[in-house]
């Protein structure tokens, strides 16, 4: 099969300098609506030119496909839907304020910030944006706690997942229980080295993972290091890790920066140890795999949205590839779901300006999408303070859900999903992350979809775990 190069957005050098300031982006996918019909506008406040640019552009493509589908069926409430964009680079406060003012001036009816950071709460609360729904992936506990402390102010903030607090326990259960027990993998040593950035999200994930390792008599943490968020030099840490005897069986690299994650793997691969490598979120970006190529094979991680193994999603993946010459890692499908679900809520309410009713409808609706299970999608905002304390049920190897109503799709009841980067016979000239744990069971698929999982899903798991090729 013909291989294609990952499509890059080629931006003139002069424009790059302007983008760094945070400015609106011209929407190339916006057909001019008839003059007598005012379009409904989706506002994307994305870090297009920042450290999360790969995820931003993939998500943008998902929204493009959603707007095309909405318009193809006659628009929303008889009006065309168009996209307004603003590049906030790395969510600097000045950029966030400018983005908010721009979106209000454009009279958008929904705002998407991709991820949630604390600055977005203060600048996009219900008072400052007139109740316009603001959609994102929540990231940190401080983010959630601020929302829960003042619900009158933040009712318009809709999250598509829980915070980073789930991922530490999930990684612990996945690596210490599931990989050995399901796949029969024997660690060279049951020791772990942890490297984490100083970002609140990363610290939350690492703290919860480390606490479980400390309580496990079979495992030992033998190395811990914090580094500045976005760092790309890890020579000192790797020298210290390589000097450990025995070599750590697992290295947890907890960082969301794609560039930093790729740099760590590249430097590790110059003299690798026989350690499984976990990358937290960074491997969810296509840029990670394109930058590393062969070096990404065997790397593991978690974070990206999990797509249902259905015939419908297989068709969406093919459409995404044909339309953009790019593999859909997960964010594109997730953002497509967000806006098809939002459009369904608007249609039900019947008034795109009835923001409170639309938010309520999105929370309670049962939208069946590509990345969220048929029991409901991940639109529950923190509209209450009844999140249960996350307490891993280690004996059953399954963490209790932090939110019964959040993460219903990707978790299928347990929220345990791990990915491993591999070459595939599919499209692209770089490896992609394939799910090895977390697919729904055959019983689940038969009950809700009427057929077995599409692809390589086997019972509880997807593709088989493989010992990384860099092992000596």
C-alpha positions as CSV (number, residue, x, y, z in Angstrom):
1,X,0.0,0.0,0.0
2,X,1.2,3.5,-0.8
3,X,2.6,5.3,2.2
4,X,1.9,9.0,2.6
5,X,3.8,11.6,4.5
6,X,2.2,13.2,7.5
7,X,0.5,16.4,6.4
8,X,2.1,19.5,7.9
9,X,0.5,22.9,8.0
10,X,3.1,25.0,6.1
11,X,3.0,28.5,7.5
12,X,5.1,31.3,6.1
13,X,7.9,32.5,8.4
14,X,6.4,36.0,8.7
15,X,3.1,34.5,9.9
16,X,4.9,32.3,12.5
17,X,6.1,35.4,14.2
18,X,2.6,36.8,14.3
19,X,1.1,33.5,15.6
20,X,3.5,33.6,18.5
21,X,1.6,36.7,19.7
22,X,-1.7,34.8,19.7
23,X,-4.1,36.0,17.0
24,X,-7.2,34.9,15.2
25,X,-6.6,32.4,12.4
26,X,-8.5,32.7,9.1
27,X,-10.9,29.8,8.7
28,X,-10.1,28.1,5.4
29,X,-13.1,25.7,5.7
30,X,-15.8,28.4,6.0
31,X,-18.0,28.6,3.0
32,X,-19.6,32.0,2.7
33,X,-23.2,31.7,3.9
34,X,-26.1,33.4,2.2
35,X,-26.3,37.0,3.3
36,X,-29.8,36.6,4.6
37,X,-28.8,33.7,6.9
38,X,-26.5,34.4,9.9
39,X,-24.2,31.5,10.6
40,X,-23.9,29.8,13.9
41,X,-20.3,30.0,15.0
42,X,-18.0,27.5,16.8
43,X,-15.1,29.2,18.5
44,X,-11.8,27.2,18.7
45,X,-9.4,28.6,21.2
46,X,-6.5,26.2,20.5
47,X,-2.7,26.1,21.0
48,X,-2.1,25.8,17.3
49,X,1.5,27.0,17.4
50,X,2.3,25.8,20.9
51,X,3.6,22.7,22.5
52,X,0.3,20.9,21.8
53,X,0.0,22.0,18.2
54,X,-0.3,18.4,16.9
55,X,-3.3,17.7,19.1
56,X,-4.8,21.1,18.3
57,X,-4.6,20.6,14.5
58,X,-5.9,17.0,14.7
59,X,-8.8,18.2,16.9
60,X,-9.5,21.0,14.5
61,X,-9.8,18.5,11.6
62,X,-12.4,16.6,13.7
63,X,-14.4,19.8,14.0
64,X,-14.1,20.5,10.3
65,X,-15.7,17.1,9.6
66,X,-18.5,17.8,12.1
67,X,-19.4,21.1,10.6
68,X,-19.3,19.6,7.1
69,X,-21.7,16.9,8.2
70,X,-24.0,19.4,10.0
71,X,-24.1,21.7,7.0
72,X,-24.7,18.8,4.6
73,X,-27.9,17.9,6.3
74,X,-29.2,21.5,6.1
75,X,-27.3,23.2,8.9
76,X,-28.3,23.7,12.5
77,X,-31.8,25.1,13.1
78,X,-31.7,26.0,9.4
79,X,-28.5,28.0,9.6
80,X,-25.0,27.1,8.4
81,X,-22.3,26.4,11.0
82,X,-18.8,27.9,10.6
83,X,-15.6,27.9,12.6
84,X,-13.7,30.8,14.2
85,X,-10.2,30.2,15.4
86,X,-7.7,31.8,17.8
87,X,-4.2,30.6,18.4
88,X,-3.4,30.9,22.1
89,X,0.0,29.3,21.7
90,X,0.6,27.9,25.2
91,X,-2.4,29.5,26.9
92,X,-0.6,32.6,28.1
93,X,-2.9,34.9,30.0
94,X,-2.7,37.7,27.5
95,X,-3.6,35.3,24.7
96,X,-6.5,34.0,26.7
97,X,-7.9,37.4,27.3
98,X,-7.5,38.4,23.6
99,X,-9.1,35.1,22.5
100,X,-12.1,35.7,24.8
101,X,-12.6,39.2,23.5
102,X,-12.3,38.0,19.9
103,X,-14.8,35.2,20.3
104,X,-17.3,37.5,21.9
105,X,-16.9,40.0,19.1
106,X,-17.5,37.3,16.6
107,X,-20.7,36.3,18.5
108,X,-19.8,32.6,18.8
109,X,-22.3,30.2,20.4
110,X,-19.9,27.6,21.8
111,X,-16.2,27.8,22.7
112,X,-13.7,24.9,22.8
113,X,-10.3,25.3,24.5
114,X,-9.2,21.7,23.9
115,X,-7.6,21.3,27.3
116,X,-8.5,23.0,30.6
117,X,-6.0,25.2,32.4
118,X,-6.7,27.4,35.4
119,X,-6.5,30.6,33.3
120,X,-9.4,29.4,31.2
121,X,-11.6,29.3,34.3
122,X,-10.9,32.9,35.2
123,X,-11.3,34.3,31.7
124,X,-14.1,32.1,30.3
125,X,-16.5,31.8,33.2
126,X,-20.2,32.1,32.7
127,X,-20.3,35.7,33.7
128,X,-17.5,36.9,31.4
129,X,-18.7,35.0,28.3
130,X,-22.4,35.4,28.9
131,X,-22.9,31.7,29.6
132,X,-21.6,30.4,26.3
133,X,-20.8,26.7,26.8
134,X,-17.0,26.1,27.1
135,X,-15.8,22.6,26.3
136,X,-12.5,21.0,27.1
137,X,-10.6,18.1,28.6
138,X,-10.2,18.8,32.3
139,X,-6.6,18.4,33.4
140,X,-5.8,19.1,37.1
141,X,-7.5,18.8,40.5
142,X,-7.1,22.6,41.1
143,X,-9.1,23.1,37.9
144,X,-11.9,20.9,39.1
145,X,-11.8,22.3,42.6
146,X,-12.2,25.9,41.4
147,X,-15.2,24.9,39.4
148,X,-16.8,22.9,42.3
149,X,-16.2,25.8,44.7
150,X,-18.3,28.3,42.6
151,X,-20.9,26.6,40.4
152,X,-22.9,29.7,39.8
153,X,-19.8,31.1,38.1
154,X,-18.6,28.0,36.2
155,X,-21.7,26.1,35.2
156,X,-20.8,26.6,31.5
157,X,-17.6,24.6,31.8
158,X,-18.1,21.1,30.3
159,X,-15.5,18.5,30.8
160,X,-14.9,15.4,28.6
161,X,-12.9,13.5,31.2
162,X,-11.9,13.4,34.8
163,X,-8.6,15.0,35.9
164,X,-5.2,13.5,36.0
165,X,-6.0,11.7,39.3
166,X,-7.3,8.7,37.5
167,X,-4.1,8.0,35.5
168,X,-1.7,7.2,38.3
169,X,-3.8,4.3,39.6
170,X,-4.6,3.2,36.1
171,X,-0.9,3.0,35.2
172,X,-0.1,1.2,38.5
173,X,-2.7,-1.5,37.9
174,X,-1.9,-1.8,34.2
175,X,1.8,-2.3,34.6
176,X,2.0,-4.2,37.9
177,X,-1.0,-6.5,37.4
178,X,-2.4,-6.6,33.8
179,X,0.8,-6.8,31.8
180,X,2.3,-9.7,33.8
181,X,-1.0,-11.5,34.3
182,X,-2.6,-11.1,30.9
183,X,0.5,-11.2,28.7
184,X,2.8,-13.3,30.9
185,X,5.5,-10.6,30.9
186,X,8.3,-11.0,33.5
187,X,10.0,-7.8,34.5
188,X,13.8,-8.0,34.7
189,X,13.3,-6.3,38.1
190,X,10.2,-5.0,39.8
191,X,11.7,-1.6,40.2
192,X,10.5,1.7,38.8
193,X,12.2,5.1,37.9
194,X,9.8,8.1,37.8
195,X,10.6,11.3,35.9
196,X,7.9,14.0,36.1
197,X,7.5,17.5,35.0
198,X,6.6,20.2,37.5
199,X,3.2,20.8,35.8
200,X,0.3,20.3,38.3
201,X,-1.2,17.6,36.0
202,X,2.0,15.6,35.9
203,X,2.6,15.9,39.6
204,X,-0.9,14.7,40.3
205,X,-0.4,11.6,38.1
206,X,3.0,10.8,39.6
207,X,2.0,11.3,43.2
208,X,-0.9,8.8,43.0
209,X,1.2,6.3,41.1
210,X,4.1,6.6,43.5
211,X,1.8,6.1,46.5
212,X,0.6,2.8,45.2
213,X,4.1,1.6,44.4
214,X,5.2,2.5,47.9
215,X,2.4,0.4,49.3
216,X,3.2,-2.6,47.1
217,X,5.7,-5.0,48.8
218,X,6.6,-6.5,45.5
219,X,7.7,-3.2,43.9
220,X,10.2,-0.5,44.7
221,X,10.7,3.0,43.5
222,X,14.5,3.4,42.9
223,X,14.7,6.8,41.2
224,X,12.7,10.0,41.2
225,X,13.3,13.3,39.4
226,X,11.3,16.4,38.7
227,X,12.2,18.6,35.7
228,X,10.7,21.9,34.3
229,X,7.6,21.5,32.1
230,X,8.6,21.5,28.5
231,X,12.2,20.5,29.2
232,X,14.0,18.6,26.4
233,X,17.4,17.7,28.0
234,X,17.5,14.5,30.0
235,X,21.2,13.5,29.9
236,X,21.7,13.8,33.6
237,X,18.7,11.7,34.6
238,X,19.4,9.0,32.0
239,X,23.0,8.7,33.1
240,X,21.8,8.2,36.7
241,X,19.1,5.7,35.6
242,X,21.6,3.7,33.5
243,X,23.9,3.4,36.5
244,X,21.2,1.7,38.6
245,X,21.7,-2.0,39.4
246,X,19.5,-3.8,38.5
247,X,18.1,-1.8,35.6
248,X,14.6,-0.5,36.4
249,X,11.9,-2.7,35.0
250,X,9.7,0.3,34.3
251,X,10.4,4.0,33.6
252,X,7.5,6.4,34.1
253,X,8.0,9.6,32.1
254,X,5.1,11.8,33.1
255,X,4.9,14.8,30.9
256,X,2.3,16.2,28.4
257,X,4.7,18.1,26.2
258,X,5.0,16.2,22.9
259,X,8.5,17.7,22.2
260,X,9.7,16.8,25.7
261,X,8.4,13.3,25.4
262,X,9.9,12.7,22.0
263,X,13.2,14.2,23.2
264,X,13.3,11.8,26.2
265,X,12.7,8.7,24.1
266,X,15.3,9.8,21.5
267,X,17.9,10.3,24.2
268,X,16.9,7.1,26.0
269,X,17.3,5.1,22.7
270,X,20.9,6.0,22.3
271,X,21.7,3.5,25.1
272,X,18.5,1.9,26.2
273,X,18.0,-0.2,29.3
274,X,15.6,-3.2,29.4
275,X,12.8,-1.1,30.8
276,X,9.3,-0.6,29.7
277,X,8.8,3.1,28.9
278,X,5.6,4.8,29.8
279,X,4.8,8.2,28.3
280,X,1.9,10.1,29.8
281,X,-0.2,11.9,27.2
282,X,2.8,12.9,25.0
283,X,2.4,9.9,22.8
284,X,-1.2,10.8,22.1
285,X,0.1,13.3,19.5
286,X,0.8,12.3,15.9
287,X,3.9,14.5,16.0
288,X,5.4,12.3,18.6
289,X,5.3,9.2,16.4
290,X,6.3,11.1,13.2
291,X,9.3,12.6,14.9
292,X,10.6,9.3,16.3
293,X,9.7,6.8,13.6
294,X,11.3,3.5,14.4
295,X,12.3,4.8,17.9
296,X,8.7,5.0,18.9
297,X,8.1,1.3,18.4
298,X,7.4,-0.5,21.7
299,X,6.9,2.7,23.7
300,X,3.9,2.6,26.0
301,X,1.5,5.1,27.5
302,X,-2.0,6.4,28.1
303,X,-4.0,9.6,27.7
304,X,-5.5,9.8,24.2
305,X,-9.2,9.3,23.7
306,X,-10.3,5.7,23.2
307,X,-12.4,5.0,20.1
308,X,-15.0,2.3,19.9
309,X,-13.9,-0.6,17.7
310,X,-17.0,-0.3,15.5
311,X,-17.5,-0.4,11.8
312,X,-18.6,3.2,12.0
313,X,-15.4,4.3,13.5
314,X,-13.4,2.3,11.0
315,X,-15.2,4.2,8.2
316,X,-14.5,7.5,10.0
317,X,-10.8,6.7,10.2
318,X,-10.7,6.0,6.5
319,X,-12.6,9.3,5.8
320,X,-10.2,11.2,8.0
321,X,-7.2,9.7,6.2
322,X,-8.6,10.4,2.7
323,X,-9.6,14.0,3.7
324,X,-6.5,15.1,5.5
325,X,-3.7,12.6,4.6
326,X,-3.3,12.0,8.3
327,X,-4.0,9.2,10.7
328,X,-6.6,10.0,13.4
329,X,-4.8,9.1,16.6
330,X,-7.9,9.9,18.7
331,X,-8.4,13.6,19.3
332,X,-9.9,14.2,15.9
333,X,-12.7,11.6,16.5
334,X,-13.2,13.0,20.0
335,X,-13.7,16.5,18.8
336,X,-16.0,15.3,16.0
337,X,-18.1,13.7,18.7
338,X,-18.2,16.9,20.8
339,X,-19.7,18.9,18.1
340,X,-22.1,16.4,16.7
341,X,-23.4,15.9,20.2
342,X,-23.5,19.7,20.8
343,X,-25.5,20.1,17.6
344,X,-27.9,17.4,18.7
345,X,-28.4,19.3,22.0
346,X,-29.0,22.6,20.2
347,X,-31.6,20.9,17.9
348,X,-33.4,19.4,20.9
349,X,-33.5,22.8,22.8
350,X,-34.4,24.7,19.6
351,X,-32.5,27.9,20.4
352,X,-28.8,28.2,20.1
353,X,-28.7,31.1,22.5
354,X,-30.5,29.1,25.3
355,X,-27.1,28.2,26.8
356,X,-28.2,26.9,30.1
357,X,-30.7,24.6,28.6
358,X,-28.1,23.4,26.1
359,X,-25.6,22.7,28.8
360,X,-28.3,20.7,30.8
361,X,-29.2,18.8,27.7
362,X,-25.6,17.9,26.9
363,X,-25.1,16.6,30.4
364,X,-28.2,14.4,30.4
365,X,-28.3,13.3,26.7
366,X,-27.3,9.9,25.5
367,X,-25.2,10.6,22.4
368,X,-23.7,7.6,20.7
369,X,-20.4,8.6,19.2
370,X,-17.1,7.2,18.0
371,X,-15.1,7.8,21.1
372,X,-17.7,7.4,23.8
373,X,-19.8,4.3,24.6
374,X,-23.5,4.0,24.0
375,X,-24.3,4.5,27.7
376,X,-23.4,8.2,27.4
377,X,-20.6,10.5,26.4
378,X,-18.2,12.4,28.5
379,X,-19.9,15.7,28.8
380,X,-20.4,15.9,32.5
381,X,-19.1,19.2,33.9
382,X,-18.3,19.6,37.6
383,X,-21.7,20.8,38.5
384,X,-21.6,19.2,42.0
385,X,-19.2,18.3,44.7
386,X,-20.0,14.6,45.1
387,X,-17.0,13.1,43.3
388,X,-16.0,10.1,45.3
389,X,-12.5,9.8,46.6
390,X,-10.4,7.7,44.2
391,X,-9.6,4.5,46.0
392,X,-8.0,1.7,43.8
393,X,-9.6,-1.6,44.5
394,X,-6.2,-3.3,44.2
395,X,-7.5,-6.8,45.1
396,X,-9.7,-6.7,42.0
397,X,-7.1,-4.8,40.0
398,X,-9.7,-2.2,39.1
399,X,-9.7,1.4,40.4
400,X,-13.1,2.7,41.4
401,X,-14.3,5.4,39.1
402,X,-13.9,8.9,40.3
403,X,-17.1,9.9,38.5
404,X,-19.9,7.4,37.9
405,X,-21.2,9.7,35.2
406,X,-17.8,10.6,33.6
407,X,-15.7,8.4,31.4
408,X,-18.5,6.0,30.8
409,X,-17.5,5.4,27.2
410,X,-13.7,4.9,27.3
411,X,-13.7,3.0,30.5
412,X,-16.3,0.4,29.9
413,X,-16.5,0.1,33.7
414,X,-12.8,0.2,34.6
415,X,-10.9,3.0,32.9
416,X,-7.9,0.8,32.3
417,X,-6.4,1.5,29.0
418,X,-2.8,1.2,27.9
419,X,-1.3,1.8,24.4
420,X,1.8,0.6,22.7
421,X,3.3,2.2,19.6
422,X,3.6,-0.2,16.7
423,X,4.0,-0.3,13.0
424,X,0.8,-1.3,11.2
425,X,-0.2,-2.4,7.7
426,X,-2.4,0.6,7.7
427,X,-1.7,4.1,6.4
428,X,1.2,6.4,7.3
429,X,4.9,6.3,7.4
430,X,5.3,6.3,11.2
431,X,4.0,3.9,14.0
432,X,0.8,4.7,15.8
433,X,-0.4,3.9,19.4
434,X,-2.5,0.8,19.5
435,X,-4.7,-0.1,22.4
436,X,-3.5,-3.3,24.2
437,X,-5.9,-3.0,27.1
438,X,-9.2,-1.3,27.4
439,X,-11.3,-2.5,24.5
440,X,-14.8,-3.5,25.4
441,X,-15.5,-7.2,25.8
442,X,-17.1,-9.2,23.1
443,X,-20.2,-9.4,25.3
444,X,-20.4,-5.6,25.5
445,X,-20.1,-5.2,21.7
446,X,-22.7,-7.9,21.1
447,X,-25.1,-6.3,23.5
448,X,-24.8,-2.7,22.4
449,X,-23.7,-2.9,18.8
450,X,-24.9,-6.3,17.7
451,X,-21.5,-7.5,16.4
452,X,-18.0,-8.3,17.8
453,X,-15.2,-5.7,18.0
454,X,-13.8,-4.6,14.6
455,X,-10.1,-5.0,14.2
456,X,-7.8,-7.0,16.5
457,X,-9.7,-6.8,19.8
458,X,-9.6,-10.1,21.7
459,X,-11.9,-10.3,24.6
460,X,-10.8,-7.7,27.2
461,X,-7.8,-6.5,25.2
462,X,-6.8,-5.3,21.8
463,X,-3.5,-5.9,20.0
464,X,-1.1,-8.1,21.9
465,X,1.6,-6.6,24.1
466,X,5.1,-7.1,22.6
467,X,8.5,-6.9,24.3
468,X,10.0,-3.6,22.9
469,X,12.6,-4.1,20.1
470,X,15.1,-2.0,21.9
471,X,15.6,-4.6,24.6
472,X,19.1,-6.1,24.6
